[in-house]
């Protein structure tokens, strides 16, 4: 599985790169803190796979990286995705390394 660090994600955002950011946490988690990605809770991802791009880099994240890794494995196996990147360490790593003012939970 391909991974991207929070520093690499920060650089992607700053360079205005064309990529899709998918947050697979639950809505209540998204409301606590989010990275501005598209919320598709883990339980809904397979039903909404058509809304995930196959033509550009897609970064998938959760709180720590475990749920997003599971989602990526399922999407690759069942839908043939080859452009998915797991955000290593998830939101927790983002808060620790990039934006410490965000609420940690």
DSSP file (Angstrom, degrees, kcal/mol; ACC not computed):
  #  RESIDUE AA STRUCTURE BP1 BP2  ACC     N-H-->O    O-->H-N    N-H-->O    O-->H-N    TCO  KAPPA ALPHA  PHI   PSI    X-CA   Y-CA   Z-CA
    1    1 A X              0   0    0      0, 0.0     2,-0.2     0, 0.0    84,-0.1   0.000 360.0 360.0 360.0 135.3    0.0    0.0    0.0
    2    2 A X        -     0   0    0     82,-0.5    84,-2.6     2,-0.0     2,-0.3  -0.557 360.0-166.7 -78.9 142.1    1.3    3.5   -0.9
    3    3 A X  E     -a   86   0A   0     82,-0.3     2,-0.4    -2,-0.2    84,-0.2  -0.898  12.7-158.9-127.7 158.7    1.6    6.0    1.9
    4    4 A X  E     -a   87   0A   0     82,-2.5    84,-2.6    -2,-0.3     2,-0.1  -0.995  19.3-130.7-133.7 139.8    2.0    9.7    2.1
    5    5 A X     >  -     0   0    0     -2,-0.4     4,-2.3    82,-0.2     5,-0.2  -0.420  26.6-111.0 -84.6 165.6    3.4   11.5    5.2
    6    6 A X  H  > S+     0   0    0     82,-0.4     4,-2.5     1,-0.2     5,-0.1   0.850 120.6  55.5 -65.1 -31.9    1.7   14.6    6.7
    7    7 A X  H  > S+     0   0    0      2,-0.2     4,-2.1     1,-0.2    -1,-0.2   0.898 107.8  48.3 -66.0 -39.3    4.6   16.7    5.5
    8    8 A X  H  > S+     0   0    0      2,-0.2     4,-2.2     1,-0.2    -2,-0.2   0.888 111.5  50.2 -67.3 -38.3    4.1   15.4    1.9
    9    9 A X  H  X S+     0   0    0     -4,-2.3     4,-2.5     2,-0.2    -2,-0.2   0.915 108.7  52.1 -64.5 -42.0    0.4   16.2    2.2
   10   10 A X  H  X S+     0   0    0     -4,-2.5     4,-2.5     1,-0.2    -2,-0.2   0.920 110.3  48.5 -58.6 -44.3    1.2   19.7    3.4
   11   11 A X  H  X S+     0   0    0     -4,-2.1     4,-1.9     2,-0.2    -1,-0.2   0.885 109.3  53.1 -64.4 -39.3    3.5   20.2    0.4
   12   12 A X  H  <>S+     0   0    0     -4,-2.2     5,-2.0     2,-0.2     4,-0.3   0.935 111.6  45.7 -59.5 -46.6    0.7   18.9   -2.0
   13   13 A X  H ><5S+     0   0    0     -4,-2.5     3,-1.4     1,-0.2    -2,-0.2   0.921 112.3  50.2 -63.7 -44.6   -1.7   21.4   -0.6
   14   14 A X  H 3<5S+     0   0    0     -4,-2.5    -1,-0.2     1,-0.3    -2,-0.2   0.811 108.4  52.7 -66.0 -29.4    0.7   24.3   -0.7
   15   15 A X  T 3<5S-     0   0    0     -4,-1.9    -1,-0.3    -5,-0.2    -2,-0.2   0.465 109.1-125.2 -84.5   0.0    1.6   23.6   -4.3
   16   16 A X  T < 5 +     0   0    0     -3,-1.4    -3,-0.2    -4,-0.3    -2,-0.1   0.817  45.5 178.9  59.8  32.6   -2.1   23.6   -5.2
   17   17 A X      < -     0   0    0     -5,-2.0     2,-1.0    -6,-0.2    -1,-0.1  -0.241  35.7-110.4 -62.2 152.7   -1.8   20.1   -6.7
   18   18 A X        +     0   0    0      2,-0.0    39,-0.5     0, 0.0     2,-0.3  -0.769  65.8 128.9 -89.4 101.2   -4.9   18.5   -8.1
   19   19 A X        -     0   0    0     -2,-1.0     2,-0.4    37,-0.1    39,-0.2  -0.948  53.4-118.8-147.1 165.9   -5.7   15.7   -5.8
   20   20 A X  E     -b   58   0A   0     37,-2.4    39,-3.0    -2,-0.3     2,-0.5  -0.925  17.9-156.8-112.5 134.7   -8.7   14.4   -3.8
   21   21 A X  E     -b   59   0A   0     -2,-0.4    17,-3.2    37,-0.2     2,-0.5  -0.953  10.8-169.3-113.5 119.0   -8.6   14.1    0.0
   22   22 A X  E     -bc  60  38A   0     37,-3.1    39,-2.7    -2,-0.5     2,-0.6  -0.931   8.8-160.0-113.9 127.7  -11.0   11.6    1.5
   23   23 A X  E     -bc  61  39A   0     15,-2.8    17,-2.7    -2,-0.5    39,-0.2  -0.931   6.1-175.0-106.0 117.1  -11.8   11.5    5.2
   24   24 A X        +     0   0    0     37,-2.7    18,-2.1    -2,-0.6    19,-0.2   0.228  47.7 109.6-100.5  14.7  -13.3    8.1    6.2
   25   25 A X  S    S-     0   0    0     36,-0.3     2,-0.1    16,-0.2    15,-0.1  -0.198  78.3 -85.9 -77.1 178.1  -14.0    9.0    9.9
   26   26 A X    >>  -     0   0    0     15,-0.1     4,-2.2     1,-0.1     3,-0.6  -0.447  38.5-107.2 -83.3 161.3  -17.5    9.4   11.3
   27   27 A X  H 3> S+     0   0    0      1,-0.3     4,-2.2     2,-0.2     5,-0.2   0.869 118.8  55.0 -58.8 -39.7  -19.3   12.7   11.1
   28   28 A X  H 3> S+     0   0    0      1,-0.2     4,-0.9     2,-0.2    -1,-0.3   0.853 109.7  47.9 -64.5 -32.0  -18.9   13.5   14.8
   29   29 A X  H X> S+     0   0    0     -3,-0.6     4,-1.8     2,-0.2     3,-0.6   0.911 109.6  52.4 -71.0 -42.6  -15.1   13.0   14.4
   30   30 A X  H 3< S+     0   0    0     -4,-2.2    -2,-0.2     1,-0.2    -1,-0.2   0.870 106.2  55.2 -58.5 -38.6  -15.1   15.3   11.4
   31   31 A X  H 3< S+     0   0    0     -4,-2.2    -1,-0.2     1,-0.2    -2,-0.2   0.785 104.4  53.8 -68.5 -27.2  -16.9   17.9   13.4
   32   32 A X  H << S-     0   0    0     -4,-0.9    71,-0.3    -3,-0.6     2,-0.3   0.936 132.7 -24.7 -71.3 -47.6  -14.2   17.9   16.1
   33   33 A X     <  +     0   0    0     -4,-1.8    -1,-0.3    69,-0.1     2,-0.3  -0.951  66.7 177.4-163.1 145.8  -11.4   18.5   13.6
   34   34 A X        -     0   0    0     -2,-0.3    -4,-0.0    -3,-0.2    -3,-0.0  -0.987  34.7-132.5-152.2 162.3  -10.8   18.0    9.9
   35   35 A X        -     0   0    0     -2,-0.3     3,-0.1     3,-0.0    -5,-0.0   0.232  62.2 -98.4 -99.1  11.9   -8.3   18.6    7.1
   36   36 A X  S    S+     0   0    0      1,-0.2   -15,-0.1   -13,-0.0     2,-0.0   0.662  80.0 137.4  82.0  15.6  -10.9   20.0    4.7
   37   37 A X        -     0   0    0      1,-0.1     2,-0.6   -17,-0.1   -15,-0.2  -0.188  64.7 -81.7 -84.6-177.8  -11.3   16.7    2.8
   38   38 A X  E     -c   22   0A   0    -17,-3.2   -15,-2.8    -3,-0.1     2,-0.6  -0.769  43.9-131.1 -88.5 122.7  -14.5   15.1    1.6
   39   39 A X  E     +c   23   0A   0     -2,-0.6     2,-0.3   -17,-0.2   -15,-0.2  -0.656  39.4 156.8 -81.3 116.1  -16.2   13.1    4.3
   40   40 A X        -     0   0    0    -17,-2.7     5,-0.2    -2,-0.6   -14,-0.1  -0.807  38.6-135.4-133.7  92.5  -17.2    9.6    3.3
   41   41 A X    >>  -     0   0    0     -2,-0.3     3,-2.8     1,-0.1     4,-0.9  -0.100  23.2-109.4 -52.3 147.2  -17.5    7.5    6.5
   42   42 A X  G >4 S+     0   0    0    -18,-2.1     3,-0.7     1,-0.3     4,-0.5   0.825 117.6  56.3 -46.6 -42.8  -15.9    4.1    6.3
   43   43 A X  G 34 S+     0   0    0      1,-0.2    -1,-0.3   -19,-0.2     4,-0.2   0.632 111.8  43.0 -69.1 -13.1  -19.2    2.3    6.2
   44   44 A X  G <> S+     0   0    0     -3,-2.8     4,-1.3     2,-0.1     3,-0.4   0.524  86.6  92.7-107.3  -9.6  -20.3    4.3    3.2
   45   45 A X  T X< S+     0   0    0     -4,-0.9     3,-0.7    -3,-0.7    -2,-0.1   0.894  83.7  50.9 -57.5 -46.6  -17.2    4.1    1.1
   46   46 A X  G >4 S+     0   0    0     -4,-0.5     3,-0.8     1,-0.3    -1,-0.2   0.860 111.6  48.8 -63.6 -33.9  -18.0    1.0   -1.0
   47   47 A X  G 34 S+     0   0    0     -3,-0.4    -1,-0.3     1,-0.2     3,-0.2   0.721 117.5  42.0 -74.3 -20.9  -21.4    2.5   -1.9
   48   48 A X  G X< S+     0   0    0     -4,-1.3     3,-2.1    -3,-0.7     4,-0.2   0.102  73.7 119.9-112.9  21.0  -19.8    5.8   -2.9
   49   49 A X  G X   +     0   0    0     -3,-0.8     3,-1.6     1,-0.3    -1,-0.2   0.794  68.0  66.5 -57.7 -28.8  -16.7    4.4   -4.7
   50   50 A X  G 3  S+     0   0    0      1,-0.3    -1,-0.3    -3,-0.2    -2,-0.1   0.723  93.3  59.9 -66.0 -20.3  -17.9    6.1   -7.9
   51   51 A X  G <  S+     0   0    0     -3,-2.1     2,-0.5     2,-0.1    -1,-0.3   0.469  87.7  90.0 -87.8   0.2  -17.3    9.5   -6.3
   52   52 A X  S <  S-     0   0    0     -3,-1.6     6,-0.1    -4,-0.2   -30,-0.0  -0.855  83.6-118.6 -99.4 127.5  -13.6    8.7   -5.8
   53   53 A X        -     0   0    0     -2,-0.5    30,-0.1     1,-0.1   -33,-0.1  -0.285  25.1-175.3 -66.0 142.9  -11.3    9.7   -8.6
   54   54 A X  S    S+     0   0    0     27,-0.1    -1,-0.1    28,-0.1    28,-0.1   0.364  81.2  64.0-108.7  -1.2   -9.4    7.1  -10.6
   55   55 A X  S    S+     0   0    0      2,-0.1     2,-0.3    28,-0.0    -2,-0.0   0.508 104.5  30.7-103.9  -7.8   -7.6    9.8  -12.6
   56   56 A X  S    S-     0   0    0     27,-0.0   -37,-0.1   -36,-0.0    27,-0.1  -0.914  98.1 -68.3-143.9 170.8   -5.6   11.7  -10.0
   57   57 A X        -     0   0    0    -39,-0.5   -37,-2.4    -2,-0.3     2,-0.5  -0.376  45.7-162.4 -62.3 134.3   -3.9   11.1   -6.7
   58   58 A X  E     -bd  20  84A   0     25,-2.4    27,-2.7   -39,-0.2     2,-0.5  -0.984   3.7-159.8-123.7 121.1   -6.3   10.3   -3.9
   59   59 A X  E     -bd  21  85A   0    -39,-3.0   -37,-3.1    -2,-0.5     2,-0.4  -0.887   9.1-164.8-100.9 124.9   -5.2   10.6   -0.2
   60   60 A X  E     +bd  22  86A   0     25,-3.0    27,-2.4    -2,-0.5     2,-0.3  -0.914  14.6 171.3-111.3 133.9   -7.4    8.7    2.2
   61   61 A X  E     +b   23   0A   0    -39,-2.7   -37,-2.7    -2,-0.4   -36,-0.3  -0.954  17.1 169.2-142.2 162.0   -7.2    9.4    5.9
   62   62 A X        -     0   0    0     -2,-0.3    29,-2.2    25,-0.3    30,-0.1  -0.529  60.8 -64.2-140.5-150.1   -8.8    8.7    9.3
   63   63 A X  S    S-     0   0    0     27,-0.2    29,-2.6    -2,-0.2    30,-0.3   0.935 125.2  -1.2 -74.6 -46.7   -7.7    9.4   12.9
   64   64 A X  S    S-     0   0    0     26,-0.2    25,-0.6    27,-0.2    26,-0.2   0.545 102.3 -98.2-123.9 -12.0   -4.6    7.2   13.0
   65   65 A X  S  > S+     0   0    0     24,-0.2     4,-1.2    23,-0.2    25,-0.1   0.291  96.9  99.1 111.0  -9.4   -4.3    5.5    9.6
   66   66 A X  H  > S+     0   0    0      2,-0.2     4,-1.9     3,-0.1     5,-0.1   0.946  85.0  41.9 -77.6 -49.6   -5.8    2.1   10.4
   67   67 A X  H  > S+     0   0    0      1,-0.2     4,-2.4     2,-0.2     5,-0.2   0.914 114.8  51.7 -64.4 -41.5   -9.3    2.6    9.0
   68   68 A X  H  > S+     0   0    0      1,-0.2     4,-2.5     2,-0.2    -1,-0.2   0.877 107.3  53.5 -64.3 -35.6   -8.1    4.4    5.9
   69   69 A X  H  X S+     0   0    0     -4,-1.2     4,-2.3     2,-0.2    -1,-0.2   0.913 109.5  48.4 -63.5 -41.8   -5.7    1.5    5.3
   70   70 A X  H  X S+     0   0    0     -4,-1.9     4,-2.1     2,-0.2    -2,-0.2   0.905 111.3  50.1 -63.3 -41.8   -8.6   -1.0    5.4
   71   71 A X  H  X S+     0   0    0     -4,-2.4     4,-2.7     2,-0.2     5,-0.2   0.922 110.3  49.9 -62.8 -44.8  -10.6    1.2    3.1
   72   72 A X  H  X S+     0   0    0     -4,-2.5     4,-2.8     1,-0.2     5,-0.3   0.921 109.2  51.5 -61.7 -44.8   -7.8    1.4    0.6
   73   73 A X  H  X S+     0   0    0     -4,-2.3     4,-2.2     1,-0.2    -1,-0.2   0.917 112.6  46.2 -58.8 -43.2   -7.3   -2.4    0.6
   74   74 A X  H  X S+     0   0    0     -4,-2.1     4,-2.9     2,-0.2     5,-0.4   0.915 113.3  48.2 -66.7 -43.6  -11.0   -2.9    0.0
   75   75 A X  H  X S+     0   0    0     -4,-2.7     4,-2.1     1,-0.2     6,-1.1   0.900 113.4  47.6 -65.2 -40.0  -11.2   -0.3   -2.8
   76   76 A X  H  X S+     0   0    0     -4,-2.8     4,-0.9     4,-0.2    -1,-0.2   0.923 117.5  42.3 -66.1 -42.9   -8.1   -1.7   -4.5
   77   77 A X  H  < S+     0   0    0     -4,-2.2    -2,-0.2    -5,-0.3    -1,-0.2   0.903 126.8  29.0 -71.3 -42.0   -9.3   -5.3   -4.3
   78   78 A X  H  < S+     0   0    0     -4,-2.9    -3,-0.2    -5,-0.2    -2,-0.2   0.712 133.6  26.4 -96.4 -21.8  -13.0   -4.7   -5.3
   79   79 A X  H  < S-     0   0    0     -4,-2.1    -3,-0.2    -5,-0.4    -2,-0.1   0.400  97.3-119.5-125.1   1.0  -12.8   -1.7   -7.5
   80   80 A X     <  +     0   0    0     -4,-0.9    -4,-0.2    -5,-0.4    -3,-0.1   0.710  46.0 171.1  72.7  21.0   -9.3   -1.8   -9.0
   81   81 A X        +     0   0    0     -6,-1.1    -1,-0.2     1,-0.1    -2,-0.1  -0.379  14.8 170.4 -64.6 142.6   -8.0    1.5   -7.7
   82   82 A X        +     0   0    0    -28,-0.1    -1,-0.1    -2,-0.1   -28,-0.1   0.284  66.8  67.1-130.2   4.3   -4.3    2.1   -8.2
   83   83 A X        +     0   0    0    -30,-0.1   -25,-2.4   -27,-0.1     2,-0.4   0.047  69.1 120.2-118.3  23.8   -4.0    5.8   -7.2
   84   84 A X  E     - d   0  58A   0    -27,-0.2   -82,-0.5   -12,-0.1     2,-0.4  -0.746  37.9-170.3 -99.2 139.3   -4.8    5.7   -3.5
   85   85 A X  E     - d   0  59A   0    -27,-2.7   -25,-3.0    -2,-0.4     2,-0.4  -0.993  16.6-137.8-128.4 129.9   -2.4    6.8   -0.8
   86   86 A X  E     -ad   3  60A   0    -84,-2.6   -82,-2.5    -2,-0.4     2,-0.9  -0.722  21.9-124.2 -86.3 132.5   -2.9    6.3    3.0
   87   87 A X  E >   -a    4   0A   0    -27,-2.4     3,-1.8    -2,-0.4   -25,-0.3  -0.677  31.1-127.8 -78.0 109.3   -2.1    9.3    5.2
   88   88 A X  T 3  S+     0   0    0    -84,-2.6   -82,-0.4    -2,-0.9   -23,-0.2  -0.385  88.9   3.1 -63.3 120.6    0.5    7.8    7.5
   89   89 A X  T 3> S-     0   0    0    -25,-0.6     4,-1.6    -2,-0.2     3,-0.5   0.312 100.0-139.2  85.7  -9.4   -0.5    8.5   11.1
   90   90 A X  H <>  -     0   0    0     -3,-1.8     4,-1.8     1,-0.2     3,-0.4  -0.048  59.3 -22.7  58.6-154.8   -3.8   10.2   10.1
   91   91 A X  H  > S+     0   0    0    -29,-2.2     4,-2.7     1,-0.2    -1,-0.2   0.836 135.0  62.0 -60.3 -34.8   -5.2   13.3   11.7
   92   92 A X  H  > S+     0   0    0    -29,-2.6     4,-2.3    -3,-0.5    -1,-0.2   0.917 105.9  45.0 -60.6 -42.6   -3.2   12.6   14.9
   93   93 A X  H  X S+     0   0    0     -4,-1.6     4,-2.8    -3,-0.4     5,-0.4   0.886 110.6  54.9 -67.0 -38.5    0.1   12.9   12.9
   94   94 A X  H  X>S+     0   0    0     -4,-1.8     4,-2.8     1,-0.2     5,-2.3   0.935 110.9  45.0 -59.4 -46.5   -1.2   16.1   11.2
   95   95 A X  H  <5S+     0   0    0     -4,-2.7    -2,-0.2     3,-0.2    -1,-0.2   0.927 115.7  47.1 -64.1 -44.6   -1.9   17.7   14.5
   96   96 A X  H  <5S+     0   0    0     -4,-2.3    -2,-0.2    -5,-0.2    -1,-0.2   0.890 127.9  22.5 -63.7 -40.6    1.5   16.6   16.0
   97   97 A X  H  <5S+     0   0    0     -4,-2.8    -2,-0.2    -5,-0.1    -3,-0.2   0.722 135.0  17.7-104.6 -24.4    3.6   17.7   13.0
   98   98 A X  T  <5S+     0   0    0     -4,-2.8     2,-0.3    -5,-0.4    -3,-0.2   0.796 127.1  20.3-118.8 -47.8    1.7   20.4   11.1
   99   99 A X    > < +     0   0    0     -5,-2.3     3,-2.0     1,-0.1    -2,-0.1  -0.615  54.2 169.3-134.4  73.2   -1.1   22.0   13.0
  100  100 A X  T 3  S+     0   0    0     -2,-0.3    -1,-0.1     1,-0.3     4,-0.1   0.634  73.4  71.0 -64.2 -12.9   -0.8   21.6   16.7
  101  101 A X  T 3  S+     0   0    0      2,-0.1    -1,-0.3    -6,-0.0    -6,-0.1   0.649  77.5 101.4 -77.8 -12.8   -3.6   24.2   17.4
  102  102 A X  S <  S-     0   0    0     -3,-2.0     2,-0.3    -7,-0.1   -69,-0.1  -0.360  87.8 -96.9 -70.3 152.4   -6.2   21.7   16.1
  103  103 A X        -     0   0    0    -71,-0.3     2,-0.4    -2,-0.0    -1,-0.1  -0.548  37.6-151.7 -72.4 126.9   -8.3   19.8   18.6
  104  104 A X              0   0    0     -2,-0.3   -12,-0.0     1,-0.1    -1,-0.0  -0.805 360.0 360.0 -99.6 140.5   -6.9   16.3   19.3
  105  105 A X              0   0    0     -2,-0.4    -1,-0.1   -42,-0.1   -42,-0.0   0.339 360.0 360.0-136.9 360.0   -9.2   13.6   20.4
